[in-house]
Amino acid sequence: MFGWFSKKDKAAPMAEPQPTHDGPAEEWIVALTEHKLTVHDLGPFATEAGRVTFIDPLICPTEAPFHTVPDAGGRLVVFENVEDGRNSKLALIFSDAHVAGGAELGAVPVDAGMASVLTPEGFAALNAHADALGPDANLYDDFFSQFSEPSGGERKRVPLPNGIEVPYIHAGWGDGTYPIFSLTDADGEICAIYTDFMGRNRAGDWLLPPGVTRP
């Protein structure tokens, strides 16, 4: 058992009050997560359609909820827990504006240990590739396994045969259901969207945007 709380092992105790921090999204996430994080910037991420979805790419559902984001694009960022090398959070960061608010948008179900964030084009391309592999194939054995690391902890962009890249990110504790949040600036504009795999502290409390509460 790792030192940090596993969401899939037991129910979390009553949440500790979350501190506050005045800063842009990347700094805000690092400052308010108790475990030390290494920031992996995986480069620009185009969002011309202004919508993204979070899924488990190995399951590749044929339908998924999409969330509205800025259409100017952002940066794909993974936050790694230094203590055990697991990926703590996956984010798209759209601006350097200071975080002033946000919202809970839903959750991503992870059934095969991996997570991805995709545009409508990327989502359609991944489903098309799954169909092309045939009914007796599966996306891990017949495609993604060549990009997997023996020790796990993947955080990379995987090119499909048509050139579209799919983020291939090991989801913290593995299988589970992980919340998705937006962060907004003082004008209400979205400056980031993220999913939290490991929480912000040893109790496993999720990292909540300002103004968002949970029972």
N, C-alpha and C positions, 0 to 999 in steps of 0.2 A: 504493500500500500504506500502510495506517495504521500509526502508530508502535507500536501494541500488537499482540501476537502473535495471529494468526488460527488458530483451532483447525482450520479446514478446509484450511489450506494445507500444513501439515507436522506431523510428530510432535513432541510436546513433549520437551525434554531432561529429564534427571533432575530431579525436583522439588526446589526449595530447601526447607529446613526452614521450616515455617510458624510465625510468632510466635504468642504467646498474648495474650488480652485479656480482662479481667474487666469485663463490662458487659451491658446488655440487647441484644436481637438487632439492632436498627437501628444502634446505636452499634458493636456488634461487627463487623458487616459493613463499615461505613465505616472503622473503625480498622485492619482487617486486609487491606483492599484498597489496594495501593500507589498506583494511579491515583486522583486526586481524584474524589469522587463528589458529585453533587447528588441529594438525596433528594426524590422526588416522591410525596407521600401522596395517593393517589387515592380515599381515603375508606373508610368502613366496608364490610365484605364479610361477608355473612351465610353461615353454615355450619351451619344447623340439622340437616342430615343427617349431619354429622360426617365427610364425605368430600369430597375434591376430586381433580381430575385436571388435568394440564398437557397441552395439545395445541397443534398449529398450527391456528388457527380457519379458515384458508383451505382446509385439507385436510379438516377435520371428519371424522375417522374414525367409523365406526359403533360401534366398541368401543374402550375405553381403560382402562388401569389406574387405580384410585382409591386414594387414600392417606388413612388415618385422621388426622383433625385435631380439635381441640376444637370442640364444637358451639355454643359461645357466640359465635362470630364473631370477626373480627379486622379488621385494616386492610390494604388493598391498597397495596403500596409498590413503586415502580420506582426503581432506582438508576442514574443516568445518568453515564457517563464524561465528565467536563468537557472533556477534551482534544479529543474528536471528536464529542461529542453522541450517541454510540451508547448503547443501554441495556445496562448491564453485568449487572444482576440483576433478577429479578422475585420478589417475596416476599409472603407473607401473614404478618403479625405478630400474634400472639394475646395477648401479655402483655409487661410490662416486666421480667419476671424475668431475672436474669443467666444468660447462657449457660454451661452446665456440660458439655454433651455433645450427642449427635445421632447421625444415621445417614444412610447413603446409601440412597435409596429406589428409584432407577431412573433413567430418562432420558426426556427429551421429544424425539422426532424432529421437526425443523423442515424442511419441504420447500418452503415458499413464503414463508419469511422472517419469519413472524409467530409469536407465542406467546400463549397465554391460559391462565388457570386458571379452572376451572369446577366448580360443584357438580353433582350428578346432575341437578337440575332444569335448570340452565343448559345442560348437555351435551345433554339431551333436547330442549330448546327450539331449540338451534342446529341439531341434526339435522333437527328438524321443519321449520324454516325452509328448510334446504337442499332437503328433499323438496318443499316447496311451490313453490320456484322452478322446479322441473321438471328433467327429465333433460338438457336442452340448455343449461341455465344453469350458471354457476359462482359461488361465493360472492364472489369478488373483483369481477369485472366487474359482477355484477348486484346487489351489496349493499354490500360493504365499501369499494369504491373511492370512494364518496361521503364517506367518513370519513378517507381517506388524505391524508397531507401530501406536497406536491411534493418536499420534501427528505428524506422518510423520517423515521425516528426516532419513530414514533408511540408514544404512551403515553396511552391514553384508554379510557373505557368506552363501548361502543357499544350503544344500545338496539335490541333486536329488535322487530318489530311488536307482539308481545304484552307489551312493556314490560320483559322480562328483559334485564339488561345483560350484555354480553360484554366482558371486558377484551381490548383490541386493542393489543398491544405488539410493537414491532419488536424482533426477537431479535438483539441485538448484532451479530455477524458475518453474520447471515442464516442460510442453510441450514446444517444441521449436527445433531449429536446432543448435547444438553446435560444434564448431570447434575442430579438433584433431591435435595435434602438436607433433613432436619429438624434443628431445634435444640431441645434440651431443657434444662430447668432442673435444679437440684440434686435435685429430687424426681422427676425423670424425666418431668415433664409437658412436652408440646410447647409451646414459646413462639414458634416460627416454622417456616415451610417455604419453601424458595426454590429457584429454578433459576438456575444460573450460566452466563451467556452468554460472558463475556470473561476469566474467571479472576481471580486476585488480584495478578498481577505481570506484568512484561514477558515472562517466560518462558512465560506462559500456564498456570501451575499453577492448578488449581481451588481455590476457597476451601472447605476441608474443615472440618466440625464437629470439636470436640475429641474425640479418641479414634478418629477415622476416618482410616485410612491407605489409600494406593494404592501399587501397585508402582512 
